[in-house]
Amino acid sequence: MCSRPLPLRAMHNIADFEAAARRRLPRGLFAYVARGAEDDLAVRANRDAFAEIRFRPRVLADVSRRRLHTRILGREQGLPLGVAPTGPPGFLWYQGELALARAAAHLAIPMILSSASTISMAELMRAGGEGAKWFQLYMSGDRALSVALIDKASRAGFEALVLTVDSIVSPNREFAAKSGYTVPPKITLRIAMEALASPRWLMGTIGRYLLAGGLPRMVDYPLPDPRDPLKHGIPLKDDSISWDTLRTIRKRWPGKLIVKGVLDPRDAMACADAGVDAIIVSNHGGLVLDGAMATIEALPAIADAVGQRIEVYLDGGIRRGSDVIKAVALGAKAVFLGRSLLFALAAFGEIGVIRALELLRGEMDRTLASLGCSELSELTRDHVVLPGERYARRLSSDTRQVRRR
Ligand SMILES: Cc1cc2nc3c(=O)[nH]c(=O)nc-3n(C[C@H](O)[C@H](O)[C@H](O)COP(=O)(O)O)c2cc1C
């Protein structure tokens, strides 16, 4: 239902942005962003796993000079954050990808443009500013189309190619099928009613597109038949990709190569062997394999296996600065933000995304200080207590005391 919007200054955390996005967006579109596949088990697992990790702070450490700097693929940046690639920004806010890119440039953090973007590669590069621009690739069943896309991204000047490997079949998003939010979208009576009940979105997003000449669509993806994207099956899915495919891409792509969607350390090692520069530990935000392990649970073993050879990033369930600090303590060089920024974008556009990133920065800074650290590089595994470790230490020392007595 239409309700009075809250001002930006009333946003104090990501949960506030989520509530504001829920108020502005049509019901089904909000669910499309917020929910996952089947029973949302993996979406919940990502959040629950962060909540189960506790901190073990150190004190009296003089943390009066703190910074959150890090180095990502050879670039200095002020925060260990980046914008994850997602399909819907252009449907949430007018030219949403550009709004995200400008906000990322404002804080000099990397922005990953999705294969499914409604903004062209060239337009994104023109948005300019500081912060790296990376392109995310879904392999298509038609390899020639994918090769053309890889070459196009290279010509456009993207520094890194992010190959998503965990979304090889179309996801089972039952709620979306029920509500009609399918790819490609169909205008049903239900969707029309929901849109009418969301006038701020209807006028501010869809209305602006109509005034500018038409609804958003995937612009760069070279479809076999652009008028009928699904004619040859879902073009963004390819269940035949293999390590050979990765090696071929490595040979073709001249820049940095990142693999997104790794949860097993053996796959992480194979990525490093194949000449990949970094991996993103990800379960696609719970959108594909329901019941997948939480990404923060997968991180420590992967960081142990390959952290000395390649950079390891994480996404999935980051809603607080303290989540970022937990991920860094467990071996992530940086984390990528999906829904946190989509909610901020949907509610307020570019200024909302900047505010969300600033809130996260404040939370990270306070957490770092409270742990007795001045730099991210000082964070270690001793700063966090994992669920299985909570009582183990106490029990062993208790036993020793009993023996001494
Ligand atoms: C609505 C939605 C669309 C997404 N689209 C893409 C995409 O086009 N390409 C991709 O690699 N990942 C996509 N993702 C996954 C994100 O890149 C990222 O892995 C995930 O959102 C991280 O979890 P979080 O949303 O809890 O931060 C999408 C996620 C959401 C929520």
PDBQT file of the ligand as one rigid body, heavy atoms in Angstrom, charges set to zero:
ROOT
HETATM    1  C1  LIG A 501      17.748  -9.731  -7.272  1.00  0.00    +0.000 C 
HETATM    2  C2  LIG A 501      19.135 -10.235  -7.458  1.00  0.00    +0.000 A 
HETATM    3  C3  LIG A 501      19.684 -10.317  -8.744  1.00  0.00    +0.000 A 
HETATM    4  C4  LIG A 501      20.983 -10.818  -8.917  1.00  0.00    +0.000 A 
HETATM    5  N1  LIG A 501      21.537 -10.839 -10.178  1.00  0.00    +0.000 NA
HETATM    6  C5  LIG A 501      22.801 -11.308 -10.350  1.00  0.00    +0.000 A 
HETATM    7  C6  LIG A 501      23.436 -11.245 -11.626  1.00  0.00    +0.000 A 
HETATM    8  O1  LIG A 501      22.879 -10.744 -12.602  1.00  0.00    +0.000 OA
HETATM    9  N2  LIG A 501      24.693 -11.771 -11.724  1.00  0.00    +0.000 N 
HETATM   10  C7  LIG A 501      25.375 -12.318 -10.653  1.00  0.00    +0.000 A 
HETATM   11  O2  LIG A 501      26.499 -12.795 -10.793  1.00  0.00    +0.000 OA
HETATM   12  N3  LIG A 501      24.802 -12.322  -9.426  1.00  0.00    +0.000 NA
HETATM   13  C8  LIG A 501      23.552 -11.834  -9.252  1.00  0.00    +0.000 A 
HETATM   14  N4  LIG A 501      23.010 -11.804  -7.987  1.00  0.00    +0.000 N 
HETATM   15  C9  LIG A 501      23.800 -12.275  -6.845  1.00  0.00    +0.000 C 
HETATM   16  C10 LIG A 501      24.631 -11.136  -6.240  1.00  0.00    +0.000 C 
HETATM   17  O3  LIG A 501      25.689 -10.775  -7.093  1.00  0.00    +0.000 OA
HETATM   18  C11 LIG A 501      25.255 -11.526  -4.879  1.00  0.00    +0.000 C 
HETATM   19  O4  LIG A 501      25.923 -12.754  -5.019  1.00  0.00    +0.000 OA
HETATM   20  C12 LIG A 501      24.218 -11.619  -3.751  1.00  0.00    +0.000 C 
HETATM   21  O5  LIG A 501      23.211 -10.656  -3.907  1.00  0.00    +0.000 OA
HETATM   22  C13 LIG A 501      24.899 -11.434  -2.414  1.00  0.00    +0.000 C 
HETATM   23  O6  LIG A 501      23.983 -11.621  -1.361  1.00  0.00    +0.000 OA
HETATM   24  P1  LIG A 501      23.251 -10.394  -0.599  1.00  0.00    +0.000 P 
HETATM   25  O7  LIG A 501      22.173  -9.955  -1.519  1.00  0.00    +0.000 OA
HETATM   26  O8  LIG A 501      22.734 -11.028   0.645  1.00  0.00    +0.000 OA
HETATM   27  O9  LIG A 501      24.276  -9.328  -0.355  1.00  0.00    +0.000 OA
HETATM   28  C14 LIG A 501      21.722 -11.282  -7.800  1.00  0.00    +0.000 A 
HETATM   29  C15 LIG A 501      21.174 -11.150  -6.521  1.00  0.00    +0.000 A 
HETATM   30  C16 LIG A 501      19.905 -10.617  -6.339  1.00  0.00    +0.000 A 
HETATM   31  C17 LIG A 501      19.370 -10.480  -4.937  1.00  0.00    +0.000 C 
ENDROOT
TORSDOF 0
